[in-house]
Amino acid sequence: MENHTKVTEFILVGFQSYPGLQLLLSVLFSTMYVVTVLGNACMILIIRMDFKLHTPMYFFLENLSILDICYSSVITPKAALTFLLGRRIISYNGCASQMFFFSLFGTTEAFFLAVMAYDRFTAICNPLLYQIIINRRLCILLVVGSYLSGCINCTIQTGFTFSLSFCGPKEINHFFCDVPAVMHASCSDTLVNEIVMLALCGSIIVGTALVVFISYGYIVITIVQMPSAESRSKAFSTCSAHMLAVTLFFGTVFFMYAQPGTTYSPDKSNTISILYTIVIPMLNPFIYTLRNKQVKGSLKKQLKRKGFF
């Protein structure tokens, strides 16, 4: 603990080697953040204002939108200001807090996507038992359980990372306090931390991804066997959006956290991090809206009520 008093702040040097792009990055991050907040807020309002969308699937989707706003808010505003003003300093406690909440919301999102896949699996593969299995109580338990799982992971990750000693130049080669980047800024032996991160994140990513892809495997088989072309089209339109979202999320997160620390590359990490911290939360409401007839129908109805059509 004595070494902790030597470092009271860090310097985020992600993308610093591109001085001509700082303003562009700030505008880009700010724009994507505004779109993320507005898009997800609209999704939340559409679901809450239409009684027909008060179903388990949209309950999970509403919670995903809330989560995406929180997830992006932990990273994007600070990064946009950093690029705009050039103030790359973040306090020790601020860095720890950012890591804690980023890990919390990121892990919770992985569990949410698994929960949503299980919901679609039950709806399509066991339609007669759907309302009995996916009841209100289970929905709440699944959401609470996802947040608790995220809380356990972020507590372990943040605790282990900030138990390290920081006595070097205090530079973090990233635009936010991500676990691998902060570990590489330490002057301690990080082998144990890397093993913990690989074991914990690897098991979470692989476990939730297995639930997702096994669920969608059964869903595809069931859809193909449906006698009605209309039923197949409706099922595919709902599930294709989910599959696109989970493929984007798990593909990028697996690259970042389920690999040994020796393969860590700061430049690749910075670029790929933009995808799962900023781009995916921004795209989620559009993916689910554009590929979902019920949401599009509800949106049109709400716009008509307001006199836009």
N, C-alpha and C positions, 0 to 999 in steps of 0.2 A: 504493500500500500504506500510506502514511502516515496516511490517513484512517481505516484500520481500527482504529487504537488509540483513536480517539475514541469508538467504540461497542463496549461489551463485553456489552451485553444489549439485548433488545427487549421491548416490552410488547404482548401479544396482546389486542386490544380487540374481537375478534369477539363479537357478541351482548351487549356491555357496556351498550348502550342499553336493555336489557330487565332491569333489576335484580330485578324481581319473579319472573322466570323462571329465575334462576340455579340454585336448588335443583332445580327440575323438570328443567332441562337436564342437571344432574349425574346425577340418578336415571335419566333417559332414556338418556343415553350409557352409564352403568355397566351398566344392564340389557341394552342392545343388545350391549355388549361381551361380557358373560357368555354371552349366547345365541350370539353369533358363535363364541366359543371352544369352547363345549360342542357346538354343532351341527357345526362342522367337525371337531372331535376325534372325535365319534361317527362321522362319515362315514369318517374315516381308519381307525378301528378296525374298522368293518363291512367295508371293502374288504380290510384286512389279514387278517382272521379267516376270510374266506370264499374258499376256493381258486377257486371258480367266477368270482369277480370279479377274478382276476389276469389281466386282459386289457388291451390298450393303452388302451381308452377309460377304464377305471377307474384305470389308472396315471396318466393325465393328470388325472382327477378328484381323485385322492388328492393329487397335487401342487398342484392348484388350492386344495384345502382348506388345505394347509400354508401356501400363499402368502396366502390370505385371513386366516389367523390373524396372520401377520407384518404384513400390510398394515394391518389394523385396530389392531394393537398399537402401531404407530408413532404413531398419532394419538389414539385414543379414551381411554386411561387418563389421559394428560396433560390432555386437554380436560376430562374429568370432574372431575379434581382442581382444575383452574383455576376451573370454575364453582362448585364446592363451597367452596373455601377463599378464592377471590378473589385468589389469587396468580398474576397474569398475566405475570410476568416469566419470560423464557426467555433463557439465555445465548447469546452470539453463536455459539459452537461448537455448543451444543445445537440452535440453530435450523438451522445448516448441516447437522448430522447428521440432523435430522428431515427436512429437505428431500431429502437424499441418499437415505435409505432409503425415504421415501414415493415418490419418483420411480422408484427401482429397482423396488419391488414393483408400483407402478401400471403402469409400462411393461411389466413382465414379464407381468402379468395380461392385457394387450391381446394380446400374442403368444401366451399360453396359449390364449386363446379362439379365436384364428385356427388354432392347431395342433389344437384339439379339433374345430373345424369341418372341417378337412382330414381328420382321422381319420374322422369320420362320413361325409363325402363318399366316401372310399375304401371304407368298409364297405358302404355302400348302393349306390353306383354301380359299384363294381368288387369285388363280394363274393368272386369266385373268386381274385383276386390280393391280397386284403386281407392275409392272413397273410405273404405274401411281401414286400409293400411296407412295411407297418407292422410291422416286426420290432423286437425288443428294442433293438438297436443304434440304429436310427433314433429310437425313442422317447426314449432317453437323450440323443441328439444334439439333438433338438428342444427338450427341457427345458433342457439346458445352453445351447443357442443363444438361447433366450428370456431366460434370466438374463443372458447376455453382452450382448444387445441392450439390456436394461434398465440394465445397468451403464454402457454407453457413453452412453446418454441421460442418466442421472442425474449422471454425471461432468461432462458438458458443461453441463447446466442449472445444477447447483450451482456449478460453477466460474465460469461467466459471471455468475450472479446475485451471488455474493459477491466478484466483482472490482469491483463498484460501490462508491461511497462512501456512507456513511450518517452524516449529520450533523444530521438534523432532530430531531423529538420522539421518535424511535425507536419509534413506534407502528406496529404491523402490524394492519390492519383485517381480521383473520381469527382463527379459533380454533386455527390451526396455521400453520407456516411454509410456505405454498404459494408457488410461484414467482411468479405475477402479483402477489400481495399484498406479498411482500417487495420486488419491483421497484418497486412504487408507493410504498414507504417510503423509497426511495433519493433522494438529492439530486443524483444524476448524470443525464445524458441516457441514457434507457433504450431509445432507438430500435433500436440494434443488438441488444440483448437481446430486444426484442419480435420483431424479424425472425427471430432465431435460434430463439426459442421457437415462433413460428408455422410456420417451415419444418420444424423438427425434429419437433415434436409433431404438426403437421398431416400430415406425411408418414407418421408412425407410425400415427396414428389412421386416416387414410384408407386406407393400405396394408393394415393388418390388418383393417379393416372390409370392404374389398373382397374379401379372401380369404374372410372369414366369409360375406358375403351372396351372393357368387358360388357358393360351395360349397353353401349352403342353397338357392339357386336351382336348381342341378342336382339336389339331393336331392329337392326338391318335385316336379320334373318326373318323376324316376325313381319316386317313391312313387305318384304319380297313375297311372302306367302299369303298376303291379303288378297282376297278375290276381287275387291273393288278397286278400280283405278283411282277413283276419287279419294278413297280412304288412304291409298298409298301416297297420293300427292299431298294430302293434308298432313300426314305423318312426317313425310320427308321435309316439307316446308318448315315444320316446327323444329325438327331435329338437326337439319343441316346448319342452322344458325348456331346451335349449341356446339356442334362438332367443329365448326370453323373457329369459334371463340376458344374452345379448350385446346385445339391444336396450336394456335398462336401462343397461348399462355404457357402450356407445358413445354413446348419446344424451346422457347427462349429461357424459361426458368431452369430447365434441366441443364442447358448449356452452362448456365452461371453457377449453379449450386450443387450439382450432382457429379462433379468432376474433381479429381485430386487437385490440391493447391499448386502443384508444380506446373499445371497447365494454364495457370492464371495469366491473362494478357490484359494489361490496363486499357489499351486502345480498343480492343474488341469488347471488353467489358463495358466501357463507356457507351459505345454505340449500341450494343444489344440491350443495355439497361434502359435506353430510351423507349424501346419497344414495349417492355412489360411494365414500366412505371408510368409512362405517359400515353403512348399510342394505343395500347390495348384498352385501358379504361376509357379513352376517348371513342374508340370504335365500337365497344360493346353495345351501347344503346342503339346505334345505327344498324349493327348486325341483327339484333333481335327485332328491331322495328321493321326494317326493309324485308326481312324474310318471314314475317309473321302477319298473316291476314287479319287476325283478331286485333292486334295492336294498331295496324294501319286503319282498320275499320273504326276503331274507337277514336283514333286521332282525328279522322275525318268528321266523325259525329260531333266531337268537342269543338272543332273549328267551325262547323256549321252553326252550332249553338251560339258561338261568339260573333257570328255574322261575317266570317271570312269567305264563305261560299254562298 
